[in-house]
């Protein structure tokens, strides 16, 4: 926003920088400290060409371009600065570098610098939302649903045009188009004429301006006038001007000309000579007025003592006699360590520009609702109203949702341009994403079919999980509606999970899912107990050695346990009633333990076999107990090994 920084508002930000006065940099530093950045940049570049890539020179080079909104060159020199002096830089330079990178559209690297800021730099004295670890928040902002139609105005010129204000049925704005017929005075910083007030008619739709003319020969002076605000009746104006009176510029103790706020009244069709507001001061800047709709409060921008950042938004009460209360800072909900500027107040909302809150680059426009306990957390108005350059000076007729804002974005006619906008009714839309893991081991599942289904059962979209088990849908969901996600995969149990969207705009619903493998056909449930069911295994007479035919069956147990890596079993060996009770119990126990040892030898961890116990003839399955005559087939029913599942998942 070259015109803003290089014209009337720059002084609100730049007075915070100290003079670094090494002798060999004297000429360049003098030009830099006098805000002659074009001259200073050429001198610093000459020093670099001679081999001087000191921190001082690289910082000043980046700053000279940054303050003139040449973000391409600013990013270049800040990049060199970070590559050499990353560990000793003040956090303000991360802040500026991020803005420069966003200004050229390099959001990926900007997010990387955000991380450097949070991990390496001492941020105790410089905290802004813009530089916190905001990867997801920035992505959400970049992808947010657009709310505005915007149009560049026909009245814009190749120089600065910005800062609109409603005045009766007209628009008053600031411009550096040269209105001096016999003398063209140029502001050294950006080689443009000084700013004056102009007035224009609006068309029926309020989407363009026409018939531009100077606003007032009395209020326009040889120096800067910009950013006006009028009381509802239109006969009192507040505006910003250089500290200028009696044909001379006023300066503070260090020779700096600050900005002041002035007021004037309309009498007999002419504006009276401007007078200062009582809270002006020679030592700091005051400007960018914004009157509340009832004319009882005056919001403004200043770097006065008590400011949180470079410039903050303050408010004073306008008493009945025209005097003012003490200025009050709007506090950390609105103000940051960066710059808050260009307030505009309606009955319900505060609009302002900031580079301290998370944005797209440069100044972005934010809105904050007025709640019972003050202003609420600001909301970035998003693209296309905001861009990677400076966007500011937003005013709106909330009954029509039409208005104007200013920007130095690419594609404009000049330096800063005025744009009209129509704000669309924002629809509440959401999306959904999620992930699928296998319940047995919490591992991500690839190629799971995922289906988004409406409350009425209609299939809205189908997709599949990626190698990380993640999925997302492009279908836009309505707020406050019910939906479900269904998952399926061969060999697994199909699963469904329902969810409801909320009232939060652009919210991404996260639906984590678990999928369970279908039970192996060898897993059965008998009398409420899960078992691995194989054919009987046989042992030689009076022996517990695992025969080849038994091993073939036991290998089925091994395969099932490998399929379910968290499965735990216990082994029970049983005999019939033939033979003594003690002999049967001893032999069956040997066979149970031999069975367990074989399974472990095939790669199953020992702790996954909870126990291997022989019970002899203690748990017969039929009537064939001691003393009962039974057939061989009836006795065989009781000769068995059982593999009981203790834990499956």
N, C-alpha and C positions, 0 to 999 in steps of 0.2 A: 504494500500500500504506500507507494512512494509519496503521493501527495499528502497523505495523512502524516507520515513520519517526517517528510521533508518540509511540510508546511506547518500548519498551526498546531498539530497535536504532537509533533516530535518532541518538543521541549518538555512535554509532560512525562516522557519516558527517559530521555537521554541525560538529564541533569544528574543522574545517579552515578555516572562513570567518572572515576578519578583521573587526574592528569598524571601520565607517566612521562617524566621529562628528561630522559637521557639526552645528552647533548647532541649525539650524532643523529638522533631522530628529530631534531628540533623543528625544522621546517614542516616535516610531515605531521608531527604531533600538534603543532600550532594549528595547521589547517584542520586536522581531525577534531581538535577540541573546540574549534570555531564552527564545527558542523559542515565544513567544506569537504565533503567526503569524496567527490569526484577527483579533486586535486590531490587529496591525501592518498587515495588508492594508487594513483599513478606513481607517486613518490615512493610508497612502500613497495610496489612492484619493482621499481628500479633498484631498491635495496636488495630484494630477493635475487634479481638477476646478477647482482654483484657478489652473491654468495651468503647473504645474511638471511638465514631462515630461523632466526631466534623466535622464541615464544611471543615476545612483544610485537614483532613485525607481523607474524602470522595472525595473531589475535586481531590486531588493528586492521589488517587487510580483510579478514572475514567480516569484521564489524562494519567497515566502510561500505562493503557491498550489501551486507544484511540490512543496514539502516536505510539504504537506498532501494531495497527490495529487488536487488539483482541476485536472486536466489541461486542461479547457476554458478556464478562466481563465488558467492558466499559458501556454497557447498564445497566447491573446489578447495578454497583456502582453509575452511574449517576441517575438511578431510585431512589436509596436510598437517594441520595443527594437532588433530587427534592422533595421527600416526606417529608423531614425534613426542608429544607431551601429554598423552592421555592420563597418566597417573598423577599429574600435578595440576590439572586444570580445575578451575572452579566450576560448580555445577551449572552456572549460567551458560557456559559454553556448550554443554550437552543440550541444554534448552534451545539455544540458537541453532545448533547444528541439526537437531531434529526438525526444527521449523524449516531450515533451508532444504533439507532432504525431502520433506513433504512438499515443499514449494516446487520441486522438480519431479514430483511423483514417485520418488524412491521410498515407498512405505516400508519395504522389506528391511532396508538398512536402517531406516528410522527406528523400527522396532528393536533392532540390535543395539542401537545407541541408548534406547530406553533401558535395556538390561544393563549396559555398562554403567549407566547413571545409578541404578538401584543397587548394583553390586560393588562398585569400586569408588564412587565419588562420595564425599562427605556432604550429605544433603540436609544436615541439621538446621542450616540457616536459609535453605532455599528449597521449599517443597511446593510442587505444582502437580496437579492431577495429570497434566500432559505427559510427565516423564516417569510416572509409575509404571510397573510392569503390566502393560495394558494390551497385550497381544490380542486376546479375544475381544476386548471392548472396542479396539480399533477396527478389527475385522467386522464386527457387528455394525459399527458406524458406517464403514465403507459400503456395506451391503444393505443398509436400511432402505425401507420403502420410501421413494421420493414423495414429497408433499407439495411441491411448488412448480408452477409454470413461471418462467422468468423471461424477460425481454429487455434487450439493450435499447435505451431511448434515443430517439432521433436527434435530440438537442445536445448530445455529448460531443466533445471536441477532442483534438489530439492532446490537450493538456488536462489538468485535473478538474473534474466535476464530481461533487459528492455532497453528502450531508443535507438531505432534504428535511423540510419542516412544513407542516400544514399551516396555512395562513389564510383564513376565510375560505374562499373557494379556489385558492391558488396554492402554488408550491414555491417556497423560498429555498434556495440551495446556494452552496458555495462553489466558486469556480475561479481558476486562474486564467481564464480567457481574458485577454488584455482589454480592459474597458477604458484605459487612458488614451485619449485620442492624440495627444501631442507628446506624451512621454511614456516610454515603455521601460518600466523598472523591473529588473530581474532579480529573483531570489537566488543568491549564489549557490545554495545547496543543490538545487536541481535545475538551475537555469530556466525557470519558468516565472512568469509574472506572479505578483502577489495575489492572494485570494481576496475576493470581494463577494458580496451578496448579490444574487440575481433572483428574479421572480419570473414564473411562467404559469400559463394556463394549463389546466388538465383537460383531456378529452372526456367524452361522456362516460367511457368505461374506466377512466382513471388509469389506463395502461400506458399513456404517453404524455409528453408535455409539448407545449408550443408557445410561440410568441414570447421569447425570452427577452427580458429587459433588466437593466440595473435596478436594484431594489430601492436604494436610497443614497443620494449623493452626500447626505449628512452623515450617515453611518459608515459608508465606505471611506477608508482612509488610504494613506500611502502604504500601510502595512497590512498584515493579515486580519481579516474578519471571517469567521466561519462558525457553523453549528449554532443555529438559532432555535429558540423555543418561544411560543407566544401563549399568553393567557387565553382562556376560552373566548373572551370578547374580541381578541385580536388587537387591542390597543396598547399592549405592553409587550415589549420584546426583551428577552435575555439572550446574550450572545457572547462569543469568545473573541478576544482581540489580543494582539501583542500589548504588553504594558506600554501604552502610548498616550501621552497627553502633552498639551502645549507644544505640539509639533516635534516632540523629542521622545526617544525610547527610554523608559526607566530600566535600571539594572540593579542586580543585587550586589553584595559586597565583593563578589568574584567577577563582576562584569557581565553576568548572564541576564538576558532579557527574558523574563518569564511571561506566561500568559495570564490574563485576567478576565474575569467575567464582568460584563457591563449590562446596563439596562437603559431603556429609553421608552418614552411614551409618545403615542400618536396624538397630536393636538392640531386641530385645524387642517387636517390632511397632511401634515408634515411631522416627521420624527424629531423629537427634541435631541439636543446634544446628549451623548451617552454619559452616564455616571457609573462609578464602580459600585459593586456590591460590598458590603461591610466586611466580609470574610476574605477578601483579597489580601495578598501579602507580597512584599517585594522579594521574599526569600523562597517562594515556591509558586507553582502554577495552579490556576483554578480555571476550569472551562467546561465546555460541552454540556450546557444546561438542558434539563428536561423537566418540564412542569407537569405535575399530576393533573388529571382531567378536571379536578375541582379548583385548581390553581392555588392550593394551600400548601403544597410541598414542592421543593425544588431539588431535583437530583442533579449531581454534577460530578466531574472527574477532577482529581487532584493528586499531587504527590506530597501533600502537606504532612507534617509530623503525625504519626499514628497510622500512616499507610502501611499496609501489609506487603505490597509489592511495588513494582515500578510506578503504576498508577492505580488508584482505587476509586470506587464509586462511593460518594457520600450523599447525604441528604440533609436539608435544613427545612424547618417549618417557616412559612411566611405568615407573620402575624397580621392582625387587622390593620395595624398602623403602617404596614409595609416593612417593618424591621424583620430580622432573621434570628432564629435560634442558633445555638452553637452547632457546627457541623457534626454529624454522626456518621461514622464508618458503617457500611452495610454488613461488615463482618465476614468471617472466613467461608461462609456458605457461598457468597457471591465473589468476594475478592480473593486473589491468590498471590503468590510471589511473582507472577507475571504481570500482564497488563489487563485491566478491565476498563473499557472505554465505551463511549457512545450510548449512554442509557436512553431508553424510551419507555415511558410508563403509561399503562392503561389502568382501568379500574381493577383488573384482576391479575395483570402480569407485568413483569419487568423484562424488557428485552435489552440486551447489551452485547458488546463484542468483547472477546477475550482470547488471549493466547496461552492462558494458564490452565484452563480446563481442557480436557481431552478433545482434540479437534483434528481437522484434516490438513492443517498447515496455515501459518499466518494467523490473523484474527479470524475467528468464526463467530457467527451469531448464535446466541443462546436465549432461551426463555426460562423464566422462573416464576412459578405461580405464587401469588401472595396468599399465605395461609394465616391461620389464627395467631401463630407465634412467629410470624415473619416470613421471609422468602424461603421457598423450598429449593432443593438441590436443582441446579440448572440443567436444562435439556438442550443438547446440540440439535439445531434444526436440520442438519444433514444436507446431503446433496439434493438438488443442484444449487440450492440457495448458498450453501457453503462450498468452497473450493479449496484447492491447495495453495491459494494466495490469500490476500486480505479481503475479508467480507465484513461489512460493518454498517453503522448508521441506518438501522432497520426501523421503519415506521409503518404503522398499519392502521387501517380502519377495520376494527374487529367485527363490525356488523356485515361488511362485505368481504372481509378477509383479503382485501387488496391493499397494496402499499408499495413502498420503494425501499431499496437498499443500495449500498455502494460497494464497488469491488474493483480491484485492479487485475482481475483474472485475465488469462490469455483469451484472445478473440474480441477484446473490447476495442473501442475507437481510439482510446488514448491512454492516459496514465491511470487515474481513477475515473470510472464511469458510473453513472446512475442507471439502475435497472428497476423496472417495475416487476411486480409479482402478483400472482393469484394463488393463494393457498388453498389447496384442495382439502375436502373433508377426508381426514385420515381414517382408513379402514383398519380394523383390528385383525391382523393376520399373524399366523405363527407357522413354524415348521417343526419337524420331528427328526431326531436322529437317535441312535442307540448302539448297542453292542450285544453280541451273543457269545456266551461262554458255555463250556460243557460243565454241567453241575458236578460231575464226579471229580474233576481235577482243576476247575477254574481256568482252564486253558481256552483261548479264543478259538472260535469255530469258523472256518472259511467255507464259502459256498453254501451257506444256509439260505434257503429261499425265505425272503421276508416280504410280507404283504401288509399294506395299509388299508384298513377297512373302515367304512363309515358306520355311524350308529345304526343305520338301516340295513347294514350288511353288504353294501356295494363295495366292490374292490376298487380302490382309488389309484393304487400304484404297486408294482412289484419290483423288487430288486434283490440283490444277493450280498452277503457279507464279504468284506475284503480279507486279505491274509491276517489282518489284525482283529478280525471278528466284528468290525464296525460296519454300520449301514447308515444311510440317510436318504430321505425322500425329498424330491423337488416340489411335490404337491404342497400348495399353500392351504393351510387350515384356517377355518373360522375360529374366532375366539368364543369361549364358553360353549363348546360343543364336545360331544363324546366321540371317541374313536377307539380303535383297537389295532394292535400289531400282532400278526400271526406268523409263526415261524415253522418251517418243516425241512426235513432232510432225510434221505433214505437211511433206514436203520435206526432212526431216532423218533421219539414221541413228539408229535406236533403239539405246539404250545401257543396259547393266546394270552395277551395281557391288554387290559383296557386302561385308558387314561382320558382325562378331560383337559381341554385347553383352558387357560386362564383369561384374564382381561388385559394382560400386559402385551403391548404392541411389540411385534417383531421378536417375541420370545421363542426360543428354541427348546422344545420339549425333549427331554432325555429319557429314553425307555430302555433300561438294561434288561436283557432276557437271559434265561438259563435253559439249556436243552439237555434232555436225558436220553441216553441210548436205550433202545428197546431191549428188554431182557433177553438174554440168550435162551434159545429153546431148551437148553439143559437145566435152566433155572425154573424150578417149579415150587408151588406152595402146597404143602401137605399139613392139614390141621392147623393152618395159620402160621406155619413155619416155612421160611424159604430154604430150599436145599438145592445143591447141584446133583442132578440125577443122572447116573451112568449105569451101565450094566454091572452086575455083580463082578467083583474081582475074586479070584480064587488063589488059594495057597496050597502047596503040597502038604501032605499029611504031617501033622505035628510041627510044621515049619512056618516061619514068618517072612521068608525071602520073597521079594517081588518077582514073580514070573513074567515072561515076555508078554503073555496075554493080559496079565494084570496091568503091566506098564502101559500097554496100548490104551486101556481104559483110563488110567490115571493121567495120561497125557491130555485127556479131554478136560480134566480138572485144571491142569496147568494153563491151558489155553483160555479157559473162562476167567481164571484169576488174572491173567495178563490183560484180558479185555477190560476188566474192571480193576484198575490199579490200586484202588482203596479198599477192595474187598478183603474181609477177614473171615476165616472159617474155623470151625472146630470139627475134629474127626472122631467119630464114634464107631467102634468095631463090636459086633455082636455075634454070638454063636447060638446054636440050638441047645436043647437040654441034654443031649447025649454026652456022656462023660461027666466027671465030677464038677461041681460048681467051682472049686478053687482052680482046677486045671483049665477050665474054660475061660475064667476071668484072666488068668496069667497069659494064656496063649493069645487071647483077643487083644490084650494090652500091647503085647509084643508086635502083633500085626498092625495095630493102630499107629504105633510109633514108627514102625518100618514104612508104613504108607506115608506118614508126614515127612520122614527123612527123604523119601524118594521125590516128593513134590518140591522140597527145598533144593534138592540136587539139580532140579530142572530150571533154577533161576528165580524161584519165588522166595521172597525174604521171610526169614524165620518168624518174625513178629506177626506175620499175617496168618499164621496158624496158631490160634489162641490156645488150643489144647488138642491132644491125641490120646484118647483114653479107650481102653477095652472094658466092656461091661459084661462080658461073658453071656450068661443066660438070664440076666436080671430083667431085661425088657423084651420079653417075647411078644410077638405080634399075633399069636393065636393061642390055642388051648394046649399046645404040646409041651407041657411042663413035665417035671420028673414024675415017673410012674404012669404016665398017660401013653398009651400005644398010639403012634401016628405013622402015617406013611412017610416015605423018603421025601416026597414032594412037599408034604406039610412041614417037615423039619427044615427043608431048604428055605422056606419063607423067612425063618428066623436067622439064617446065616447071611449076614449083610454088613457092609460098611456104609456109613452115612456121612455126608459132607454138608454140614449145617452152616448156613450163612449167618454170621454174627453181625457183620457190617457190610453194606453194599456200596454206599457213597462215601 
